[in-house]
Amino acid sequence: MDCFVAAAPRNDGVGMLHPFRTLTERPDLAKAKRVLKWQRDPEGMRIRILEAAKQEFASHGLAGARVDRIAANAGANKRMLYYHVGNKEDLYLAVLEGAYEKIRSEERELDLEHLDPPKAIERLIEFTWNYFLRNPEFLALLNTENLAKARHLKRSTKVKSMHSPFVEMIRTVVTRGVESGDFRVAVDPVQLYISIAALCFFYLSNSATLSVIFGRDLLKKEARDERLAHMVALVLAALTGKSTADFGKVAKPGLRAPAHQPV
């Protein structure tokens, strides 16, 4: 005849006796392990929080973003989030600063200083266009902050210092272009960059409505390539005083002016 022997209950360390519970099942130990994990890698946890926050703010804006969702998507909790970054507005500002830092960092790697001036401007336009395409959350964050009249960005102690070297980089390219005879006038580097960014930004941020209005898919590859070629030709024509035809690709057959018909 089979017999059953019950295991002796054990003390769980907090004054309660629980039969059959193993050490690995103790919730206090599991919690301690999680705490130790994020404390061992605080920078990794901060990066995950900022990435989750970037996606949340880009999708829902500042008002619609939820700290609970950010914490969950980062594999954290609210306490970790407040410990590593701060409150919701601090987190939003950190995301904004990180977004600007990322694009400025990649721009510094373009090596514009060692390119002929027209080629340097072309590379800057190509980079800006492709960066916006690859990082739609950056455009969403800019929209959100502009709706807030840059209220949060004004608190930043970092953003202005990020942009000074970038402006000087463009100024150097323009100055070299004037000295070499490639460019006709030394345009303001800030105005030049704003124009380049605007040509890219407006097209992409309004592509849904513009596609409906004009009856064409403005985000298909052919349309994106056509837009990039148009922007490069437009900016270089303005800088050099030449025609856009000197820089642009051959027009699509459907866009050519109709041939004169004999009467």
VMD Tcl script that draws the C-alpha trace (Angstrom):
set ca {
  {0.00 0.00 0.00}
  {1.38 3.32 -1.12}
  {1.96 5.97 1.47}
  {2.19 9.74 1.18}
  {4.67 11.73 3.19}
  {4.19 15.49 3.26}
  {7.22 17.70 3.16}
  {7.87 19.76 6.22}
  {6.87 23.38 5.92}
  {9.67 25.94 5.82}
  {9.95 29.49 6.99}
  {9.99 31.89 3.98}
  {12.06 34.54 5.73}
  {9.21 36.95 6.39}
  {7.53 35.14 9.29}
  {5.21 32.86 7.29}
  {5.37 29.09 6.84}
  {4.77 27.83 3.30}
  {4.90 24.07 2.56}
  {6.48 22.84 -0.68}
  {7.85 26.26 -1.79}
  {11.34 26.15 -3.26}
  {13.88 28.89 -2.92}
  {13.52 29.82 -6.60}
  {9.82 30.49 -6.05}
  {10.31 33.09 -3.36}
  {8.98 36.42 -4.72}
  {11.29 38.50 -2.53}
  {14.36 36.81 -4.04}
  {13.04 37.15 -7.61}
  {12.40 40.84 -7.02}
  {15.86 41.29 -5.57}
  {17.40 39.68 -8.64}
  {15.52 42.09 -10.93}
  {16.69 45.03 -8.87}
  {20.28 43.84 -8.94}
  {20.11 43.36 -12.71}
  {19.19 46.97 -13.51}
  {21.55 48.29 -10.85}
  {24.42 46.36 -12.48}
  {23.62 47.96 -15.88}
  {22.17 51.42 -15.15}
  {23.26 52.84 -18.53}
  {21.62 49.96 -20.39}
  {18.41 50.53 -18.47}
  {18.51 54.26 -19.21}
  {18.98 53.57 -22.94}
  {16.00 51.18 -22.97}
  {13.85 53.72 -21.13}
  {14.75 56.51 -23.56}
  {14.10 54.31 -26.60}
  {10.71 53.24 -25.27}
  {9.92 56.86 -24.41}
  {10.89 58.04 -27.90}
  {8.45 55.59 -29.49}
  {5.71 56.52 -27.01}
  {6.07 60.29 -27.45}
  {6.32 59.95 -31.24}
  {3.15 57.87 -31.36}
  {1.03 59.70 -28.79}
  {2.57 63.13 -28.24}
  {3.45 64.46 -24.82}
  {-0.14 64.73 -23.60}
  {-1.15 61.26 -24.77}
  {2.01 59.45 -23.68}
  {1.73 57.17 -20.65}
  {4.55 56.51 -18.22}
  {3.14 53.04 -17.47}
  {3.51 52.03 -21.12}
  {7.02 53.46 -21.33}
  {8.11 51.53 -18.24}
  {6.52 48.29 -19.45}
  {8.08 48.54 -22.93}
  {11.48 49.23 -21.38}
  {11.20 46.23 -19.06}
  {11.26 48.57 -16.08}
  {8.88 50.05 -13.56}
  {8.00 53.62 -12.63}
  {10.51 53.72 -9.80}
  {13.35 52.78 -12.15}
  {12.16 55.36 -14.68}
  {12.08 58.20 -12.14}
  {15.44 57.08 -10.74}
  {17.21 57.07 -14.12}
  {15.58 60.05 -15.86}
  {12.99 61.90 -13.81}
  {9.35 62.79 -14.28}
  {7.41 62.71 -17.55}
  {8.51 66.15 -18.73}
  {12.14 65.44 -17.84}
  {11.88 62.24 -19.83}
  {10.39 64.06 -22.81}
  {13.19 66.64 -22.79}
  {15.82 63.89 -22.55}
  {14.25 62.23 -25.60}
  {14.29 65.51 -27.53}
  {17.92 66.15 -26.67}
  {18.82 62.60 -27.63}
  {17.04 62.98 -30.97}
  {18.99 66.13 -31.83}
  {22.24 64.63 -30.60}
  {21.76 61.59 -32.84}
  {21.25 63.54 -36.08}
  {24.06 66.01 -35.31}
  {26.41 63.12 -34.51}
  {25.69 61.42 -37.83}
  {26.08 64.70 -39.71}
  {29.57 65.11 -38.29}
  {30.53 61.82 -39.97}
  {29.66 63.11 -43.47}
  {33.19 64.44 -43.99}
  {31.90 67.48 -45.88}
  {35.15 69.35 -45.31}
  {37.01 67.07 -47.72}
  {34.49 67.14 -50.58}
  {34.20 69.64 -53.41}
  {31.61 72.24 -52.30}
  {28.81 71.21 -54.71}
  {29.31 67.54 -53.81}
  {29.32 68.43 -50.10}
  {25.96 70.19 -50.40}
  {24.55 67.28 -52.40}
  {25.69 64.85 -49.70}
  {24.10 66.99 -46.98}
  {20.78 67.03 -48.84}
  {20.90 63.27 -49.44}
  {21.72 62.62 -45.80}
  {18.96 64.88 -44.47}
  {16.38 63.30 -46.79}
  {17.34 59.73 -45.98}
  {17.67 60.44 -42.26}
  {14.11 61.79 -42.16}
  {12.91 58.72 -44.07}
  {14.68 56.34 -41.67}
  {13.59 58.19 -38.52}
  {9.92 59.18 -38.83}
  {9.76 59.46 -35.02}
  {12.16 62.42 -35.26}
  {9.66 64.29 -37.44}
  {6.85 63.41 -35.04}
  {8.82 64.75 -32.08}
  {9.52 67.99 -33.95}
  {5.82 68.38 -34.71}
  {4.92 67.84 -31.05}
  {7.48 70.34 -29.77}
  {6.56 72.99 -32.32}
  {2.92 72.71 -31.27}
  {4.19 73.45 -27.75}
  {6.10 76.51 -29.07}
  {9.41 74.86 -28.05}
  {8.43 75.25 -24.39}
  {10.44 72.19 -23.32}
  {13.38 72.73 -25.65}
  {13.93 76.16 -24.12}
  {14.87 74.39 -20.89}
  {17.69 72.48 -22.59}
  {21.27 73.39 -21.74}
  {22.63 71.14 -24.51}
  {20.83 71.76 -27.78}
  {22.35 75.11 -28.74}
  {25.90 73.88 -28.22}
  {25.18 70.89 -30.48}
  {24.28 73.14 -33.40}
  {27.14 75.63 -33.38}
  {29.74 73.22 -34.88}
  {27.18 72.07 -37.46}
  {26.51 75.63 -38.62}
  {30.24 76.30 -38.88}
  {30.67 73.15 -40.95}
  {28.13 74.42 -43.50}
  {29.63 77.92 -43.42}
  {33.05 76.48 -44.27}
  {31.63 74.56 -47.25}
  {29.85 77.66 -48.57}
  {32.94 79.84 -48.12}
  {35.09 77.31 -49.98}
  {32.49 77.23 -52.75}
  {32.61 81.00 -53.19}
  {36.42 81.05 -53.14}
  {36.61 78.28 -55.75}
  {34.05 79.97 -57.98}
  {31.53 77.13 -57.64}
  {29.04 79.26 -55.71}
  {28.05 82.80 -56.59}
  {27.20 84.07 -53.12}
  {28.05 83.23 -49.52}
  {24.56 82.46 -48.26}
  {23.76 82.36 -44.55}
  {24.47 78.74 -43.45}
  {21.48 78.74 -41.09}
  {19.13 79.85 -43.88}
  {20.63 77.27 -46.21}
  {20.13 74.41 -43.76}
  {16.58 75.52 -42.90}
  {15.77 75.53 -46.62}
  {17.21 72.03 -47.08}
  {15.39 70.68 -44.02}
  {12.14 72.37 -45.09}
  {12.27 70.84 -48.57}
  {12.56 67.40 -46.97}
  {10.32 67.89 -43.95}
  {7.26 69.41 -45.62}
  {7.13 66.73 -48.29}
  {7.34 63.85 -45.80}
  {5.16 65.26 -43.03}
  {2.41 66.09 -45.53}
  {2.81 63.12 -47.88}
  {-0.51 61.54 -46.87}
  {-2.65 64.57 -47.74}
  {-0.55 65.56 -50.76}
  {-0.80 62.04 -52.17}
  {-4.60 62.26 -52.03}
  {-4.76 65.80 -53.43}
  {-2.49 65.12 -56.40}
  {-3.52 61.53 -56.97}
  {-0.07 59.95 -56.76}
  {1.78 57.91 -54.17}
  {4.48 60.31 -53.02}
  {6.23 57.70 -50.89}
  {6.83 55.02 -53.49}
  {10.49 54.60 -54.43}
  {10.22 56.27 -57.82}
  {8.58 59.33 -56.29}
  {11.13 59.51 -53.46}
  {14.04 59.34 -55.91}
  {12.45 62.02 -58.08}
  {11.99 64.27 -55.05}
  {15.61 63.91 -53.98}
  {16.91 64.74 -57.46}
  {14.61 67.78 -57.57}
  {15.84 69.07 -54.20}
  {19.51 68.66 -55.13}
  {18.98 70.48 -58.44}
  {16.99 73.27 -56.80}
  {19.54 74.02 -54.07}
  {22.61 73.74 -56.30}
  {20.99 75.96 -58.92}
  {20.38 78.61 -56.26}
  {23.99 78.44 -55.04}
  {25.67 78.33 -58.44}
  {23.35 80.53 -60.48}
  {22.94 77.77 -63.05}
  {19.74 76.17 -64.31}
  {18.18 73.25 -62.48}
  {18.51 71.40 -65.79}
  {22.28 71.37 -65.26}
  {21.81 69.22 -62.15}
  {18.49 67.41 -62.47}
  {17.78 64.11 -64.16}
  {15.90 63.81 -67.42}
  {12.22 64.50 -66.85}
  {9.80 61.62 -66.93}
  {8.07 61.27 -70.31}
  {4.69 61.93 -68.73}
  {5.89 65.27 -67.37}
  {7.49 66.62 -70.54}
  {5.86 69.50 -72.34}
  {3.80 68.23 -75.30}
  {5.45 68.52 -78.69}
  {4.13 71.23 -81.00}
  {1.45 69.85 -83.27}
  {1.27 71.18 -86.84}
  {-1.98 72.89 -87.83}
}
mol new
graphics top color blue
foreach p $ca { graphics top sphere $p radius 0.5 }
foreach p [lrange $ca 0 end-1] q [lrange $ca 1 end] { graphics top cylinder $p $q radius 0.2 }
display resetview
